[in-house]
Amino acid sequence: MIPFTPESVLFSIGPVTVYWYGVMYAVGLAAVWFVLSAEARRRGLDTGILANGMIIVAIAALAGGRAYHVIDQWQLYKDDPVRIFLPPYAGLGAFGGLITGTIAGVAYARYKKQPVLVWTDVAMPGVLVMQAFARWGNFFNQELYGPPTNLPWGIAIDCAHRIPAYPCEAYPFATTHFQPLFLYESLSGAIGAIVLLWVARRFPARLLAGDIALLVVAWYSTTRFLLEPLRADNWLFDGIPTASIISGVLAAGAIAILLLRHLLHRARRAGEVETGEVDRTMASAGADARGTDTSAAEAPGAEASGTETPAVGEPTGAESPADPVEPDAGILT
């Protein structure tokens, strides 16, 4: 068990307070830049476009993530809505940031007349890299935890940070530890980023533009779909966690689109091969036919030469009746 509870504040200087959550978000952005710039250079893309695009996407993702979190945890803000806009911005919903960040990134790529699907393959692994680092901000805020557990990696949550489902009266601080959902998401993000970046390098000939982006969506959505039932403070829709619905639809949709694209691509390739074989067969048959006509035209014979065969005793063009035959020089005396 992990018995200690961390502080959310890294340090304070006068009126300025630096929170661990913001630090981990900044570390995550730095890691994303390092990974994505290397991937962009490998693909021969402009890293200057990446730098400007990351700023736009980060702002959009921050706004979308904050909006999703506020809706998800409305009970925390309904009595004081001003808190939504005041720092520290400790709550961010990943799906909100994913949606708004993707929209902003696609719009920026189109504005710059860049290959959108190629850039999505470059940028989307950044979502998993960000999760690997930024989720540790949830640890310092003592949030994103699951039900009580006896597992060796269970974490302590002090009474001030307990959700209503786990009050200290029923779950004493000294003896109760919880599932570290932030850790599971962090590990999933790190493993997913490593695996998918390896796939992009190992099997480039088998991938279509946009495949890596679809795999990132499927990977992250599957992770959330598996972990969401462990949360007790989720945003519900008709009794079902909203994140479970979103993640299930996104995971299934991404996998279906991926398979459909490859099936259609194989069908097109098969059609092109078949058409090419037919064209080659027809070209070969045409060449054979032309060769036969040429051979017939060049064959010796009366019809081929255009000269009629003279009848027996009839003079030929070499012998004309008007021209007397000179005697052979060998019989002159």
C-alpha positions in Angstrom: 0.0 0.0 0.0 1.0 3.6 -0.6 0.1 5.3 2.7 1.1 9.0 2.1 -1.0 11.6 0.4 0.8 14.2 -1.8 0.5 18.0 -1.7 -1.1 19.6 -4.8 1.1 22.7 -4.5 4.7 22.6 -5.7 5.7 26.0 -4.4 4.4 29.5 -3.8 6.1 32.9 -4.4 4.0 35.8 -3.1 0.7 35.7 -4.9 2.0 33.1 -7.4 1.2 29.5 -6.7 2.6 26.7 -8.9 0.6 23.5 -8.8 1.8 20.0 -9.5 -1.1 19.5 -11.9 0.1 22.4 -14.1 3.7 21.2 -13.9 2.7 17.7 -15.1 0.7 19.2 -17.9 3.7 21.2 -19.0 6.0 18.2 -18.8 3.5 16.3 -20.9 3.5 19.0 -23.5 7.3 19.0 -23.7 7.3 15.2 -24.1 4.6 15.5 -26.8 6.8 18.0 -28.7 9.8 15.8 -28.5 8.0 12.7 -29.8 6.0 14.5 -32.5 8.8 16.6 -33.8 10.9 13.4 -34.3 8.0 11.7 -36.1 7.4 14.8 -38.3 11.1 14.9 -39.3 11.0 11.2 -40.1 8.1 11.7 -42.4 9.7 14.8 -44.0 7.1 17.3 -42.7 7.6 20.9 -41.6 8.3 21.1 -37.8 7.4 24.8 -37.9 3.9 23.9 -38.8 3.9 21.4 -35.9 5.0 24.0 -33.4 2.3 26.5 -34.3 -0.3 23.7 -34.6 0.6 22.4 -31.1 -0.1 25.8 -29.6 -3.5 25.9 -31.3 -4.4 22.3 -30.4 -3.3 22.7 -26.8 -5.5 25.8 -26.3 -8.5 24.0 -27.9 -7.9 20.8 -25.9 -7.6 22.8 -22.7 -11.0 24.5 -23.4 -12.7 21.3 -24.4 -11.2 19.4 -21.6 -12.3 22.0 -19.1 -15.9 22.1 -20.5 -16.2 18.3 -20.3 -14.9 18.2 -16.7 -17.4 20.9 -15.7 -20.3 19.0 -17.2 -19.0 15.8 -15.7 -18.6 17.3 -12.2 -21.3 19.9 -12.3 -22.2 19.3 -8.6 -18.8 21.0 -7.8 -19.6 24.2 -9.7 -23.4 24.6 -9.7 -23.3 26.7 -6.5 -20.4 28.8 -7.6 -20.1 28.9 -11.4 -17.4 31.5 -11.3 -15.0 28.7 -10.2 -15.2 27.3 -13.7 -13.1 30.2 -15.0 -10.8 30.8 -12.1 -7.5 29.1 -11.5 -6.3 26.5 -10.6 -7.8 24.6 -13.6 -7.4 21.3 -11.8 -10.1 19.4 -13.7 -9.8 18.4 -17.4 -11.9 15.8 -19.2 -9.8 13.8 -21.7 -12.6 13.2 -24.2 -13.5 16.9 -24.3 -9.9 17.8 -25.0 -9.6 15.0 -27.6 -12.6 16.2 -29.5 -11.8 19.9 -29.6 -8.1 19.3 -30.1 -8.8 17.1 -33.1 -11.2 19.6 -34.7 -8.6 22.4 -34.2 -5.8 20.3 -35.6 -7.7 19.2 -38.7 -8.8 22.8 -39.3 -5.3 24.1 -39.0 -3.9 21.4 -41.3 -6.5 22.3 -44.0 -5.8 26.0 -43.6 -2.1 25.3 -44.2 -3.0 23.0 -47.2 -1.2 20.1 -45.5 -2.0 16.3 -45.9 -4.5 16.0 -43.1 -4.4 12.2 -42.6 -0.6 12.1 -42.6 -0.6 14.8 -39.9 -3.2 13.0 -37.8 -0.9 10.0 -37.8 1.9 12.3 -36.6 -0.1 14.1 -34.0 -2.5 11.5 -32.5 0.2 9.5 -30.6 0.7 12.7 -28.7 -2.6 12.0 -26.9 -1.1 8.8 -25.4 2.1 10.6 -24.5 0.2 13.3 -22.8 -1.8 10.8 -20.8 1.3 9.1 -19.7 2.6 12.3 -18.0 -0.4 14.5 -17.3 -2.3 11.8 -15.4 0.2 12.1 -12.6 -1.3 15.5 -12.0 -4.4 13.6 -10.8 -2.2 11.8 -8.3 -1.1 15.1 -6.7 -4.7 16.3 -6.7 -5.8 13.1 -5.1 -8.4 12.4 -7.8 -9.2 9.8 -10.5 -9.3 6.9 -8.2 -11.5 3.8 -8.1 -13.0 1.7 -5.4 -11.3 0.5 -2.2 -8.7 -2.3 -2.8 -6.2 -4.4 -0.9 -3.8 -4.5 -3.9 -0.2 -3.6 -3.0 -0.3 -0.4 -5.2 -3.5 0.9 -3.6 -3.3 4.6 -2.8 -4.5 6.6 0.2 -7.0 9.5 -0.2 -7.4 11.9 2.6 -10.9 12.8 3.8 -11.0 16.2 2.2 -10.6 14.6 -1.3 -13.1 11.8 -0.9 -16.0 11.6 -3.2 -19.4 11.2 -1.5 -19.4 7.4 -2.2 -16.4 6.8 0.1 -16.8 8.9 3.3 -14.1 8.5 5.9 -16.8 7.4 8.4 -17.4 4.3 6.4 -13.9 4.0 4.9 -11.3 5.0 7.6 -8.3 6.8 6.3 -5.8 4.6 8.2 -7.1 1.4 6.7 -8.6 2.2 3.3 -6.8 2.4 0.0 -8.1 2.9 -3.5 -7.5 1.7 -7.0 -5.2 4.2 -8.7 -7.1 4.7 -12.0 -4.7 7.6 -12.9 -1.8 5.1 -12.9 -3.7 2.6 -15.1 -4.3 5.4 -17.7 -0.8 6.6 -17.4 0.7 3.1 -18.1 -1.8 2.5 -20.9 -0.8 5.8 -22.5 3.0 5.0 -22.3 2.6 1.5 -23.6 0.2 2.6 -26.4 2.5 5.3 -27.6 5.5 3.0 -27.7 3.7 0.2 -29.5 2.0 2.4 -32.1 5.1 4.4 -32.9 6.9 1.1 -33.3 4.2 -0.1 -35.7 4.4 3.1 -37.7 8.1 2.5 -38.3 8.0 -1.3 -38.6 5.1 -1.7 -41.1 4.9 1.5 -43.1 4.1 -0.4 -46.3 1.1 -2.0 -44.7 -0.4 1.1 -43.3 -2.7 3.6 -45.0 -2.6 7.3 -44.1 -4.8 7.8 -41.0 -4.3 4.2 -39.7 -2.2 5.2 -36.7 -4.7 7.9 -35.7 -7.5 5.4 -35.8 -5.4 2.9 -33.7 -4.8 5.7 -31.1 -8.5 6.4 -30.9 -9.2 2.6 -30.5 -6.5 2.2 -27.9 -7.4 5.1 -25.7 -11.2 4.5 -26.0 -10.8 0.8 -25.0 -8.7 1.8 -22.0 -11.4 4.2 -20.8 -14.2 1.7 -21.6 -12.5 -0.9 -19.3 -11.7 1.6 -16.5 -14.8 3.7 -16.4 -17.0 1.2 -14.5 -14.5 1.5 -11.6 -15.3 5.2 -11.1 -18.1 6.2 -8.8 -18.4 9.9 -9.6 -19.0 9.7 -13.4 -21.3 11.7 -15.5 -24.3 9.4 -16.2 -26.7 9.2 -19.1 -29.7 7.1 -18.3 -27.8 5.3 -15.6 -24.8 4.5 -17.8 -21.5 6.4 -17.5 -21.3 8.8 -20.4 -17.6 8.1 -20.9 -18.4 4.4 -21.3 -20.9 5.3 -24.1 -18.5 7.6 -25.8 -15.5 5.3 -25.5 -17.5 2.3 -26.7 -18.7 4.1 -29.8 -15.3 5.6 -30.6 -13.5 2.2 -30.2 -16.0 0.3 -32.3 -16.2 3.0 -34.9 -12.4 3.4 -35.2 -11.9 -0.4 -35.6 -14.7 -0.7 -38.1 -13.4 2.2 -40.2 -9.9 0.8 -40.1 -11.0 -2.7 -41.3 -13.4 -1.2 -43.9 -10.6 1.0 -45.4 -8.3 -1.9 -45.7 -10.9 -4.1 -47.3 -11.7 -1.4 -49.8 -8.0 -0.8 -50.5 -7.4 -4.5 -51.1 -10.4 -4.7 -53.4 -9.1 -1.7 -55.4 -5.7 -3.3 -55.6 -7.1 -6.6 -56.8 -9.2 -4.7 -59.4 -6.2 -2.8 -60.6 -4.1 -6.0 -60.9 -7.0 -7.8 -62.8 -7.4 -4.8 -65.1 -3.6 -4.7 -65.7 -3.6 -8.4 -66.6 -6.5 -8.0 -69.0 -4.7 -5.0 -70.7 -1.5 -7.0 -71.0 -3.3 -10.0 -72.5 -5.1 -7.8 -75.0 -1.9 -6.0 -75.9 -0.1 -9.3 -76.4 -2.9 -10.6 -78.5 -2.8 -7.5 -80.6 0.9 -7.8 -81.0 0.5 -11.4 -82.1 -2.1 -10.5 -84.7 0.0 -7.7 -86.1 3.0 -10.1 -86.3 0.9 -12.6 -88.2 -0.3 -10.0 -90.7 3.3 -8.8 -91.2 4.6 -12.3 -91.8 1.8 -13.0 -94.4 2.7 -9.8 -96.2 6.4 -10.6 -96.4 6.0 -14.3 -97.3 7.3 -15.3 -100.9 4.8 -16.4 -103.5 2.8 -15.0 -106.3 0.2 -13.3 -104.2 2.8 -11.8 -101.9 5.0 -10.5 -104.6 2.1 -9.2 -106.8 3.7 -10.8 -109.9 1.8 -13.3 -111.9 3.5 -16.6 -112.7 4.0 -16.9 -116.4 2.7 -19.8 -118.4 5.0 -22.4 -119.8 6.8 -21.1 -122.8 5.7 -17.5 -122.2 8.5 -15.0 -122.0 9.3 -13.4 -118.7 10.3 -9.9 -117.9 13.9 -11.0 -118.1 13.4 -12.2 -121.7 11.7 -10.0 -124.2 10.8 -11.2 -127.7 12.2 -8.0 -129.2 15.6 -8.6 -127.7 17.6 -11.3 -129.5 19.6 -13.7 -127.5 23.2 -13.1 -128.0 25.3 -16.2 -128.7 27.4 -17.5 -126.0 31.0 -16.2 -126.2 32.3 -19.7 -125.7 31.2 -20.9 -129.2 32.7 -18.1 -131.2 35.8 -19.1 -133.4 
